[in-house]
Amino acid sequence: MDARAAAMQVQASYPGMIELEVDASDLQRRIQRVHQRIPVSAGALTLWYPQWIPGNHAPTGPINQMAGLVIRGNGQALQWTRDSGDMYAFKLQVPEGVSMLDIEFQYLSPTASDQGRVAMTPNMLDLQWHRVLLYPAGYDARGIQVKPSLRLPQGWQSGTALDVAQHSAGTEQYKPVSLMTLIDSPVFAGQYFKRFALDEASKQSVWLDVVGENPQALQADAKVLDAHRALVREADAVFGSRPYTRYNFLLAVSDVFSGIGLEHAQSSENGMHDGYLRGERPYTDNDLLPHEYAHAWIGKAWRPRPTWVPHYNAPMFNDDLWMYEGQTQYWAVVLAARSGLWKPDYAMAMLAQLQANYATQPGRQWRDLQDTVHQGILDFNSKPQAWADWQRAFEFYNESTLLWLGVDARLRSLSKGKLTLDDFAKRFHQGGKQGDIRLYDRADVMQGLEAVQPGNWDAFIGSRLDARDGKAPDGLAAAGWELYFDDQPNLVVADGEADGITDLQYSLGLKAGSDGVLQAVGWDSPAFKAGLAKDVTIVAVNGLAYSGGRLKQAVTDGKQNGTPIELIVRQADSFRTVRIEYREGLQYPHLRRIAGRADLLTRILAAKR
């Protein structure tokens, strides 16, 4: 029996109830103090700190941020040892006569982004329960009952999918839940908190719970709220019945709080910039809430069978993330457009950017889409890549968007417009009770598509998952649109330019910040051939101090005059002059209709309700 199979062999329920108290009131030092009481019996016991966190697709449990562990029985400290082969397992011997363990430790929330995600500030908190607990090994997380409580700074308010049993003196006492439900129910809290109703009338209500660094961050434009309400309606049109009893979008609007997007069964964690609710740019990430909301169906209520384990300390297999994350991201794009979170021209610009990226990404020649589903585990240190377009990374999100666009277009074509991917989604995500977890695998997905419209879907999708030919994805073309380039920035590029970014990916093959530091250099691009790499700083352009405008002008002049672009660059303490041989001018991606083909894309992005 392999390790994963052994991990599946668990007892259904744990005797007794675990009490969990978390004190998150120490804002200045960002220390969260944990006290647990776990009922036990005499003998050997292993306690686990959660390692494989759902939605992270990797063993990301932040055990390095846990400290001060003390375990007592009947008031006496008990000796514990860490398993030398499993850093997340703590072993101890429970003496005779001890029926309850008292456990104390601290979770040291990062004080700066180089330590991890900043999720605690003087005004805001994101409390993820998997960071602040230990649990007994060998049991199904659905059968471990926990009675949680959370102490917050005086006057703070909070949002969560948990039910509050009592509130007193800054402490939230929650109703007992299973360990699985607890870990799937984070808390957003803050000094500045506001709740907006997105669908209050429904029995399965939907809420937007917002925390910000200041009261102004909570001011919402009516059109922005209308778009979020439309998101809920449009998701109903796609998926049909709702798989939750109540849903809370947990949203932090801040330029200090680290961003996040993480799905849960009845809530989601979302981080957006200050000004998001007022409808201020940037708009690039306006698909975040649609993405996490679609996960209520894809990934939570319905999960790929390889990802399923009954607890948090066994490996999850990522083979089907092209469905779990890929189709979810497709619906994120579609729902952002249908709801109005993206205007139609912005949605088209986003698709143009995606198509241009994958039509020109050289890494697709050696690394197929299917292989990228393992990136979360490969990318164990979460460090930026030096050559992202050659190495490839989490492509199962965005490249799969184009794959599923192709599936949607093909469904419409084969059925002569009678059937769409909406029909598949509604049929596939039906049945079962609220709160159930339904498992599926690749064969189930293919059978579901065949039931909607016969089309040899396994071969169609498989050829795109396994391709290493570098050919451009064909989803947009199937929907009646094609990519072209001209010298005018599209709306997505313009969005970046407003932040000082100079995006010349499709001309020189580089992207630079306002300080001249290269944020990306394309593999085998003109910039690459000139010897440039990520994090090199451009000091001067054709003899003048660097600015993004001067670099763009040099590209334009090179086309008109036939002259190379001369740069002075700095790398560490060394300066040198490089010449980029490029004379084709500025190149930005756009979409246009393919003559003679049906315009399926406009129909796909059009609102249904």
Long-range contacts (C-beta under 8 A, 24 or more apart in sequence): 3-314, 3-315, 4-309, 4-314, 4-315, 4-317, 7-309, 7-310, 7-311, 7-313, 7-314, 7-315, 8-309, 8-310, 8-314, 10-138, 10-139, 10-140, 10-310, 10-311, 11-138, 11-139, 11-140, 11-143, 12-139, 12-140, 12-143, 13-139, 13-140, 13-143, 13-144, 14-136, 14-139, 14-143, 14-144, 14-145, 15-39, 16-145, 17-145, 17-146, 17-147, 17-176, 18-135, 18-144, 18-145, 18-146, 18-147, 18-179, 19-146, 19-147, 20-129, 20-132, 20-133, 20-146, 20-147, 20-148, 20-149, 20-182, 21-148, 21-149, 21-151, 22-127, 22-132, 22-148, 22-149, 22-150, 22-151, 23-151, 24-120, 24-125, 24-127, 24-150, 24-151, 24-152, 24-189, 25-151, 25-152, 25-153, 25-170, 27-120, 27-121, 27-122, 27-153, 28-122, 29-111, 30-108, 30-109, 30-110, 30-111, 30-120, 31-106, 31-107, 31-108, 31-109, 32-106, 32-107, 32-108, 32-109, 32-120, 32-127, 32-131, 32-132, 33-104, 33-106, 34-103, 34-104, 34-105, 34-106, 34-107, 34-132, 34-133, 35-102, 35-103, 35-104, 36-101, 36-102, 36-103, 36-104, 36-133, 36-134, 37-100, 37-101, 37-102, 37-103, 38-100, 38-101, 38-103, 38-134, 38-136, 39-99, 39-100, 40-73, 40-94, 40-98, 40-99, 40-100, 40-101, 40-136, 41-94, 41-99, 42-94, 42-95, 42-96, 42-97, 42-98, 43-93, 43-94, 44-91, 44-92, 44-93, 44-94, 45-91, 45-92, 45-93, 45-94, 45-136, 46-83, 46-89, 46-90, 46-91, 46-136, 46-137, 46-138, 47-80, 47-89, 47-90, 47-92, 47-103, 47-134, 47-135, 47-136, 47-137, 48-88, 48-89, 48-90, 48-134, 48-135, 48-136, 48-137, 48-311, 48-312, 48-313, 49-88, 49-90, 49-133, 49-134, 50-88, 50-130, 50-133, 50-135, 50-183, 50-312, 50-313, 51-88, 51-312, 51-313, 52-309, 52-312, 52-313, 52-314, 52-315, 52-316, 53-130, 53-183, 53-312, 54-183, 54-184, 54-307, 54-312, 54-316, 55-262, 55-263, 55-264, 55-295, 55-299, 56-262, 56-376, 57-307, 57-316, 57-318, 57-321, 57-325, 57-373, 57-376, 57-377, 58-376, 58-377, 58-379, 58-380, 59-315, 59-377, 59-380, 61-88, 61-130, 61-131, 61-312, 62-116, 62-131, 63-87, 63-88, 65-107, 65-108, 65-109, 65-110, 65-115, 65-116, 65-131, 66-105, 66-106, 66-107, 66-108, 66-131, 67-105, 67-106, 67-108, 68-104, 68-105, 68-106, 69-103, 69-104, 69-105, 70-103, 70-104, 70-105, 71-101, 71-102, 71-103, 72-101, 72-102, 72-103, 72-104, 73-98, 73-100, 73-101, 73-102, 74-98, 86-313, 88-313, 89-137, 89-313, 90-134, 103-134, 105-134, 107-131, 107-132, 113-258, 117-258, 117-260, 118-256, 118-257, 118-258, 119-257, 119-258, 119-260, 121-213, 121-254, 121-256, 121-257, 122-191, 123-190, 123-191, 123-192, 123-211, 123-212, 123-213, 123-214, 124-188, 124-189, 124-190, 124-191, 124-211, 124-212, 124-213, 124-252, 124-254, 124-257, 125-152, 125-156, 125-187, 125-188, 125-189, 125-190, 125-211, 126-186, 126-187, 126-188, 126-250, 126-252, 126-257, 126-260, 126-269, 127-186, 127-187, 127-188, 127-189, 128-183, 128-186, 128-269, 129-182, 129-183, 129-185, 129-186, 130-183, 130-312, 133-182, 135-179, 135-311, 135-312, 137-311, 137-313, 139-311, 140-310, 140-311, 141-178, 141-179, 141-180, 141-183, 141-310, 141-311, 141-312, 142-178, 142-179, 142-180, 142-310, 143-178, 144-178, 144-179, 145-176, 145-177, 145-178, 145-179, 146-176, 146-177, 146-178, 146-179, 146-182, 147-174, 147-176, 148-174, 148-177, 148-182, 149-173, 149-174, 150-174, 150-187, 150-189, 152-189, 153-191, 155-191, 156-189, 156-190, 156-191, 156-193, 157-189, 157-190, 157-193, 158-187, 158-188, 158-189, 158-190, 158-193, 158-209, 159-187, 159-188, 159-189, 159-193, 159-195, 159-207, 159-209, 159-210, 159-211, 159-248, 159-250, 159-267, 160-185, 160-186, 160-187, 160-188, 160-209, 160-248, 160-250, 160-267, 161-185, 161-246, 161-247, 161-248, 161-264, 161-265, 161-266, 161-267, 162-187, 181-265, 183-312, 184-264, 184-265, 184-266, 184-300, 185-264, 185-266, 185-267, 186-250, 186-262, 186-264, 186-267, 186-269, 187-250, 188-250, 188-251, 188-252, 188-269, 190-252, 192-217, 192-218, 193-218, 194-218, 194-220, 196-220, 196-225, 196-228, 198-225, 198-228, 198-229, 198-231, 198-232, 198-249, 199-229, 199-232, 199-233, 202-242, 204-242, 204-244, 204-245, 204-246, 204-247, 204-434, 205-246, 205-247, 206-232, 206-246, 206-247, 206-248, 206-249, 207-246, 207-247, 207-248, 207-249, 208-248, 208-249, 208-251, 209-248, 209-249, 209-250, 209-251, 210-251, 210-252, 210-253, 210-277, 211-251, 211-252, 211-253, 211-254, 212-252, 212-253, 212-254, 212-274, 213-253, 213-254, 213-255, 213-256, 213-257, 213-274, 214-274, 216-274, 217-253, 217-254, 217-274, 217-275, 217-277, 218-253, 218-277, 219-277, 219-278, 220-277, 220-278, 221-277, 221-278, 221-279, 223-279, 223-340, 224-276, 224-277, 224-278, 224-279, 225-277, 226-340, 227-339, 227-340, 227-341, 228-289, 228-339, 228-341, 230-338, 230-339, 230-340, 230-607, 230-609, 231-289, 231-290, 231-293, 231-335, 231-336, 231-339, 231-341, 232-293, 233-339, 233-609, 234-335, 234-338, 234-339, 234-607, 234-608, 234-609, 235-290, 235-293, 235-294, 235-331, 235-335, 236-609, 237-422, 237-608, 237-609, 238-294, 238-331, 238-334, 238-335, 238-422, 238-425, 238-426, 238-608, 239-294, 239-297, 239-425, 239-426, 239-429, 240-426, 240-429, 240-430, 241-430, 242-296, 242-434, 243-296, 243-297, 243-300, 243-301, 243-429, 243-432, 243-434, 243-435, 244-296, 244-301, 244-434, 244-435, 245-434, 245-435, 247-293, 247-296, 249-289, 249-292, 249-293, 251-276, 251-289, 253-277, 261-288, 261-291, 261-292, 262-292, 263-292, 263-295, 263-296, 263-299, 263-300, 264-300, 265-296, 265-300, 265-301, 265-435, 266-296, 268-292, 268-293, 268-295, 268-296, 281-495, 281-498, 282-495, 282-496, 282-498, 282-499, 283-342, 283-346, 283-491, 283-495, 284-350, 284-492, 284-495, 284-496, 286-336, 286-341, 286-342, 287-329, 287-332, 287-333, 287-335, 287-336, 287-341, 287-342, 287-350, 288-332, 289-341, 290-331, 290-332, 290-333, 290-335, 290-336, 290-339, 290-341, 291-328, 291-329, 291-331, 291-332, 293-335, 294-328, 294-331, 294-332, 294-335, 295-328, 297-425, 297-429, 298-323, 298-324, 298-327, 298-328, 298-331, 298-429, 299-324, 299-325, 299-328, 300-437, 301-429, 301-432, 301-436, 301-437, 301-438, 302-428, 302-429, 302-438, 302-439, 302-440, 303-437, 303-438, 303-439, 303-440, 304-439, 304-440, 304-441, 305-439, 305-440, 305-441, 306-441, 308-437, 308-439, 318-373, 318-374, 318-376, 318-377, 319-370, 319-373, 319-442, 320-373, 320-441, 320-442, 320-445, 321-373, 321-396, 322-369, 322-370, 322-373, 322-396, 322-400, 322-403, 322-465, 323-442, 323-445, 325-396, 325-397, 325-400, 326-396, 326-397, 326-399, 326-400, 326-401, 326-403, 326-404, 327-400, 327-404, 329-397, 329-398, 329-400, 329-401, 330-400, 330-401, 330-403, 330-404, 330-405, 330-408, 330-421, 331-425, 333-401, 334-604, 334-605, 337-605, 338-605, 338-606, 338-607, 338-608, 339-607, 340-607, 344-605, 345-491, 346-491, 346-492, 347-605, 348-591, 349-490, 349-491, 349-492, 349-493, 349-590, 350-492, 351-405, 351-476, 351-481, 351-591, 351-601, 352-483, 352-490, 352-492, 352-589, 352-590, 352-591, 353-490, 353-492, 353-493, 353-589, 354-398, 354-399, 354-401, 354-402, 355-402, 355-472, 355-473, 355-476, 355-483, 355-589, 355-591, 356-483, 356-485, 356-505, 356-506, 356-589, 357-389, 357-398, 358-395, 358-398, 358-399, 358-402, 358-472, 358-473, 359-472, 359-473, 359-483, 360-389, 360-506, 360-522, 361-389, 361-392, 362-389, 362-390, 362-470, 362-522, 362-523, 362-524, 363-389, 363-390, 363-391, 363-392, 363-523, 364-392, 364-467, 364-468, 364-469, 364-470, 365-468, 365-469, 365-470, 366-468, 367-391, 367-392, 367-468, 368-465, 368-466, 368-467, 368-468, 369-395, 369-396, 369-399, 369-400, 369-403, 369-464, 369-465, 369-466, 369-467, 370-465, 370-466, 372-396, 372-399, 384-534, 386-533, 386-534, 386-535, 387-521, 387-523, 387-534, 388-520, 389-520, 389-522, 389-523, 390-523, 399-473, 402-473, 402-475, 402-476, 403-461, 403-464, 403-465, 403-473, 403-475, 404-475, 405-475, 405-476, 405-478, 405-479, 405-601, 405-604, 406-464, 406-473, 406-474, 406-475, 406-478, 406-479, 407-449, 407-457, 407-460, 407-461, 407-475, 408-479, 408-600, 408-604, 409-475, 409-478, 409-479, 409-480, 409-600, 409-601, 409-604, 410-455, 410-460, 410-478, 411-449, 411-452, 411-453, 411-455, 412-600, 412-603, 413-478, 413-598, 413-600, 414-453, 414-454, 414-455, 415-453, 419-452, 419-453, 420-604, 422-608, 423-452, 424-448, 424-449, 424-452, 427-451, 427-452, 476-591, 476-601, 477-594, 477-597, 478-600, 479-599, 479-600, 479-601, 479-604, 480-593, 480-594, 480-597, 480-598, 480-599, 480-600, 480-601, 481-591, 481-592, 481-593, 481-594, 481-599, 481-601, 482-591, 482-592, 482-593, 482-594, 483-589, 483-590, 483-591, 484-589, 484-590, 484-591, 484-592, 485-587, 485-588, 485-589, 485-590, 486-587, 486-588, 486-590, 487-556, 487-585, 487-586, 487-587, 487-588, 488-588, 488-590, 489-588, 490-588, 490-589, 490-590, 493-588, 497-548, 500-548, 501-548, 502-548, 502-551, 502-552, 503-588, 504-551, 504-552, 504-555, 504-586, 506-587, 506-588, 506-589, 507-555, 507-582, 507-584, 507-585, 507-586, 507-587, 508-555, 508-565, 508-580, 508-582, 512-538, 512-548, 512-551, 514-548, 516-546, 526-580, 526-581, 526-582, 527-580, 529-580, 529-581, 530-567, 530-578, 530-579, 530-580, 530-581, 531-578, 532-567, 532-569, 532-578, 532-580, 533-571, 535-571, 536-569, 536-570, 536-571, 537-569, 537-570, 537-571, 538-567, 538-568, 538-569, 539-567, 539-568, 539-569, 539-570, 539-575, 540-567, 540-568, 541-565, 541-566, 541-567, 542-566, 552-586, 555-582, 555-585, 555-586, 556-585, 556-586, 558-582, 558-583, 558-585, 559-583, 559-584, 559-585
